[in-house]
Amino acid sequence: MRYILIFLLAFNSINLSNAQDVKDRLTIEEKSFTSASGQKVMAEVGSLEVPENRNNPNSKNISIHFIRLKSTNPNPKTPLIYLEGGPGSSATWQAGNKHYLEKWLPYLELNDVILLDQRGTGAGTERVLYIWRKNIPENIFSDPEVTKQHFESVGNEALVDFKKREVDLNGYTTVENAKDIDALRKALGYEKISLLGFSYGTHLGQAYIRYYDKYVQNAILVGVEGPNHTFKLPLAMDIQFQKIALLAKEDTNVSREVPDLIALYKRVCQKLDKKPITVEVISPLTNSPMKVKVSSYGLNLMLRFDIGDASDIPVFPRLLYSIDQGDYSMLQWFVQKRIRVVFGVHGMSATMDAASGASSDRIDRIKKENEKSMFKNIANFSMGTFWPAPDLGEEFRAPLSSNTRTLFMSGTLDFNTPPHQAEEVRWGFSNSNHIIVKGAGHEQILTHPEAEKTIIRFLKGENVDDVALFYPRLQFIPIKGDTGELWHPSMGERSK
């Protein structure tokens, strides 16, 4: 008994020492922010030092930045940590944006909210960012082989730069990300936390649940990317486009001029392949004009980036019709919107995705679907397979079983994270709900007017099985002529 007691005392001493060590690496500064309605929000702006790679005993330390928005509730419930998507997107900027801060006010009536910048994002982005300062090939969006060679050149130079700066890319994985969350939980003295994850944030949230589920009170996963969903299924993009075509056929704004959207798409692709067109855009690096050739490959890339966003889907028929008529101004807008993707590499984003990877079965399925897809090799547009990253393995990608109280949310027009992915993950969650928002794309799930109220009800412990969320039926922008109140920024300045 004596030896057991000595062991327990020693064990507790080690735990207290570890907890103190974590707090010693924590820096916090009191600050306040003001919302759009003028409400003052008390907050703590902080950073936590963590190893860049916990598997390397000689690892350098990096800082994880966060902002803790203080609850107005005298007896706050379990604090909520927000996990942004990407991977590669920051969250702390929302505190300084009056309109985004306004959206967090209802949550603060219930609990603290921690806006977390994951490793390699926010103030930590510069460490893992490489900018390409040489010329961009003019046919970057017309020849897939040129695109591949360009990204390999960018990637190879980035790796040389990272090595010179002693960046340990092996530390930029979802598992290390999850360990950061738990280190922050300990440093802030929380016994339990709730998670609100969006897109990649759901992938990270599930990893945290896999390894630290006993510390999770509630989880809200919006736009679900499961452990084995990082690489997209090509035919999912085909189905999404076919669904858009069916919706367009029922809309007289489209069907009078374009009775068959898929036939129009194929005709446009043939024209672009026969003679790629050239558009002029402004370089985000030099702010000077640059010319870019676009074939069907480039058009498919533009569609890939936005085919899951319900704010862009309504203009797709007009975009294709305008190209068919020889007007490339709308296509130019989309190329300008996305041209920055060829100007560098975000090491955190590339490594996170590559490390999560895909099972051999999913890779085989992707290869087979690529042979049938209209959008061959487009669904997984990225740095390519050459990017070095540690493989998190089949255990990481295995189905997850959990009793964590979880709310899944999906959108019927979301290509990026379609509802069936949430259902696949949810199969292993014994205490869960799934709300499918009708008419929502990837970006419209969390912004639905009733989504916030539903999530807060869930965080209060209420049952939300009674909730049904939907948007009004999708209205397409007329193919030509006056569009009335319907508008999209690719159409130029809005008429007053």
N, C-alpha and C positions, 0 to 999 in steps of 0.2 A: 504493500500500500504506500509505503514511504517513497519508493522509487517512482510509483505512478504519480504521486503528488508532486515530486520534484520535476518530473517530466512535464506535467500540466503547467506548473509555474513557469518553467523554461519556455514552453510553447507559447503561453500567453505573453511572456516577455518579448519573444520574437515578433509576435503579431503586433504588439503595441509599438515595438521598434520600427516595424515596417510601416505602420500607419503614420508614425511620427516622421519617418523618412519621406513619405509621400507629401505630407503637409509642408515639410521644409522646402520642397521643390515647387511650392505653390506661391504665386504672387497675385495679389488682389488690390485693386484700387476702386474706391467708391466713386460713383458717377451717377448722373441723372440724364434721362432723355425725355423729349417731349413728343407726344403723339399728334396726329393731325387735328384732333379735337381739342388740343391744348392741355391734355392731361400729363402731369409730370410723373415719370416712372423712375423709381429708385433702382439702381443696378450696381453690380460689381463687374468690373472689367478685369479679367484675369488671364493668367497663363500658367501652364504646368509643364515642368521639364520632364521629358521621358526619353528613354533610349531610342535612337533612330532604328536600331535593329536589336531586339532583345535576345536574339540568338547569337549575337556577336559580343563577346565579353569586352571587346575594345571599342564598342560602338560610341559614337559621339551622341550628345544629347541634342534634342530639338525641342521647341516649345509648341505646345498645343494651346491655342487661344480660345477663349470663350467669354460670353457675357451672360451673367445670371441676372435676369429680370426679377425683381422682388415682388412677391405676392402681396396683394392688399388685404388678404384674408388673415385675421389674427391667429387662426388655427389652420394653417395651410395643409392641404393634402399632399400626397407623395409628389415630389418635384418631377417635372416633365423635361426630358432632354430631347431637343429637336435634331434629327439627323437628316441633313440635306442630301440631295441626289448628286448625279454626275456619273461616276465619281469625279470629284475635282471642284465642286461648287462650295462656296463659303456660306456661312449662315449669320455671322456676327453683324454683317452690314445692315441686317434688317432692323437692328436697334436704332441705328442712326437715320433710317428712312421713316419719316413721320407716318406715311400711309401704311407701311408694313407693320410698324410698331402698333398702330391702331388695331390691327387684326389680332394682336396678342393680348389686348386688354381683357377680353372675357376670360381667357385662360388664367390671367393673373388674379382674378377674383377667386380662383380655386387653389392655385399652387404657384410655386416658383417655376419659371421657364428658363432653361439653359440653352442658349444658342451656341452650338459647338462648331468650331472650325476644325474639321478632321485634319489629320497630319497631311502636310503638303497643300493645304488650302489657305485662303485668307492671307494673313501676314506671312505664312510659311510657303506661299506659292513660289516665290522667287527662287527658292533653293532647288526646286524640282522642275523649273521651267527653262526650256531652251528655245530661243528664237532664231529662226532661219533668216539670215540677212543677205543671202545671195538671190539671184534671179529665180523666178518661178517659171517653169516651162509653160509656154502659151497653150499647149495642148494638154494641160493637167486635167481638164474635165472632158477631154474627147478621146483619150487613149488610156485604157486601164493599165497597160504595161508601163506607160510613162508615169502614171500616178504611183504605181508600185515602186518603181525605181526611185522616184522622188522621195517617198516616205522612208525608203531604206537609207537613202543618203542623209536625210534629216535625222533619222534615228541613230545612225552610226556616229554622226558628228555630235549628237546629243550625248551619247554614251561616253565619248571621249571627254566631253566637257564635264559631265557628272563625275567621272573618275578623277579628273584633275582637281575638282572641287571637293573630293572625298565624300560624295553623296553615296550612301549605301541604299541603293534601290531595293535590295532584298527586304528592307523593313517596311516597304509600302504595300502591305497586303491587308485584306479585310480582317484577318486574325489580329494583326498588330493594332489595327483601328479599334477593334473590340476591346483589346487590352487597355488602350488609352481611355476608353469610356469607363472601364472599371477603376482605373487609377484615379480618374477625376471623381468618380463616385466616392471613393475612399477619402480623397483629399478634402472634399466638401463635407465629409462626415455624414453621408446618407446611408441608411441601412437598406432602403429600397428606392428604386427609381421607376418612373414610367417612361416609355419611349414613344416618340412620334416620328416615324420614318417615311420619307417620300422617295420613290424610285430606287436608286442605288441605296438610299438610306434604309429601305426595307431589307435589302440584302445584308447590310451591316447589322441591322436590328436583329435579324434571324441568327446571325453569327453570335451576337451577344447572348441571345436566348439559349443557343446551343451550349455555350460554355459557362454562362452566369445566370441561368434562369431563376435561381433562388432569390436573386436580388431584384427581379422585375415584378412590379405590381400590376401594370397594364402595358399593353403594346397596341399601338395603332399603326397599321402598315398600309400605306396609300400608294397604289400603283406597284404591284408586288413583283419583285425579281427574286425568285427562289434561289437556293444554293446552286442549282444546276441550270439557271436561266440566263447567265451572262451573255452567252452567244445566242443570237436570235435564229429562229427557224425561217428560212427564206419564203416558204409558201404562206407564212402568216402575213407577209406583205402583199402577196397576190390576193389573198382572201380579203384583206383590208381594202385594196383597190377595187375589187369586185363589189364589195359592200357599198363603197362610195358610188360606184356606177349605178347600182340598183336604187340608191337614194336619189341620185341625180335624175334618173329616168322618171321618177314620180314628181319631180319639181319642174313646173312649166318654165321657170327661169332658164332651164337648161334644155329640156327635152324638145322644145320647139325647134331649136337650131341644131342640137346634138342629141339625137335619139339613142345613140349608142356610144357612151363615153370610152369604152374599151377599144372600139373600132377607131375612134378619133386618136386615142393614145398610140395605137399601133401605126397609124398613118403618119403621125408626127415623128415617131421614132425612125421610120423608114426615110423620111425627108432629112432628118438630122444626120443619119448615117451616110446618106448619099452625098450630102454637103453640109458638114458641120458649120454652124454659124459662129460669128465672132461678136462678143459683147465687150464693152469697155467698162471697167470698174475702177474704184479708187483703192490703191494699196493701203491696207491698215498700218503698214510699217513706214512707208515713205510719204503717204498722203498724195501721191502722184498717180496719174492714170496708168492703167495696165490693161492689156488685151488678153482675153481668155476665149479659147475655142470651146464650143459645147456640142457634143454629139448626144445620141440617146443615152450613152453612159453618164454624161454629166447631168442630163435631165433626170435620170433615175436617182442620181445622188441627191439632187434637190428635193425630189419627192420623198426619198428615204428620210431625210432630216425632219420633215414636217408632216408626214402622212399620219402621224398619231396625234396631231394637234388640231382640235376642233375649231381653233381660230383661223387656221390656214386652209383646212379642207374645203370650205365653201368657195374658195377662189380657184381651185384646181381646174374645173371645167373651163373657166374663162382663160386661165393660163394656157392650157393646151390649145384652145380655139385661137387665141391670139398668135401663138407660134405657127399654127397651120395657115393663118392669114398673112404671115410674113412680118408680124409685129413682135419684136423681141424685147420690148421695154419691161414687161412683167418678169420675164425670165432673167433679165439683167438685175432686177431687184433681188431675186432669190439668190443669184450668184454672189452679189455684193454682200448679202446677209451672211453667207457661209464661206466666203473666200479666206477668212482668217484661219480656217482649219488646216490650210496647207503651209502656214508660216511658222510652224514649230511643233514642239511636242511637250505635253504636260506629263512629266515622268510619273507623278502619282497616279493619274488617271490610267495611263497605259499599263503600268505595273499592276495596279489593283485588278483590272479586268483580266489581264493575262494570267495572273496568279490564281484567280478564281476559276478560270478556264471552263472546260466542259468535259463530261464523261465521254468515254470512247463511243458509247452508243449514240450520244447526242451528236458528236462530230460526224459519225457515219450517216446519221439522218440528215444533217445539214448538207453533206456532200451530195446525197441522193436528191434532196429537194432543190439544190442548185441547178441540177440538170433539167428540172421541169419548170423552174420559176421564170417569169417574165423579167425579173429583176436579178439576173444571175450575178452572184458574188457581191451584191449591193447591201444586203441586210446586215452584214457584219463588217462594214467599212471601218477600217481601223489601221493601226500601225503595222498590221500583218503578223504572221506567225513567228517572224524572226526576233521579235522583241524579247529580251531575256527576262525571266521572272521565275521565282520559286513556285513550284506547283503545290498548291494547298492540298491536293490529293482527293481521292474518292471519299474519304471519311468526311471531309469538309462539304463535299457536294451531295452527300447521302441525304435521303429524306429525313426531315426533322420531326421528332415527336415531343410534344410539350403540353403541359397543363396550364401554361401562362394564359391569363385572360387576354384575349386578342380580338381586335376589330380589324378586319380586312376591308379595304375599299378599292373598287375598280371602276373603269369607265368602258362603256360599250364601243366607243370609237378609239380606244387606246391600242395602237399597234405595239408601242414600246413594251408595255406590260399588260397584255390582254387578260380578261377575267379568268380564263381557264388556268393561268399560272397561279393565281391566288387560290383557286379551288384545289389545284394539285398540292400546294403547300398546306392548305387548311386541312387536308385529309389527316395530317398527323397532329392537328391541334384539337384537343378534346374539349376546349372551353372557348369557343370562338363564334363570331358573327361575320357575315360577308354581305356588304352593301354594294350593289352594282348600280352605278349612276348612269341612267339612260341618257345617251347623247353626249356624254363627257369624253373628251380626249384625254391625253396624258396630263396636260396642264390644267384641265378644268375640273378634276375630281375634288381636289382640296379647296378650290375656290367656289364651289357650289354654295349658294346663299345659306343652305341649311346644314352644310357639312360641319361647320364649326359648332353649331348647337348640338348636333348629334355626337360629335367627339367629346364635348364637355359633359353631356349626359352620361356617356360611357365612362369617362374618368370619375364621375360621381358614383359609379357602381350600378347605374340603372341598366335595365335590359333595353336594347335598341332594335329588337326584332320587328317592331312595328313600323320602322322607318323605310320609306320608299322615296328615293331621290331621282329626279329627272329634269332635263332641260327641255325647253320648247323644241319642236321638230326643227331639224337643221334646215336653214334657208340658204340656198346657193345664190351667189352673186350672179345677176343676169349675164349671159354670154357676151352681149354687146350693148352699146347704147347707154342711156341713163340708168343708173342703178338705184336711184332713189336714196333711201336711208342705208341701204346695204353698201358696205365699203370695206376695202382691204388696203393696207399701206402700199402694196405693190402696184396699185392703180395710180399712184402719185398723190398730190395734195388733194385733200377732201374739199369738195365745193361747198361754199357757205350757203 
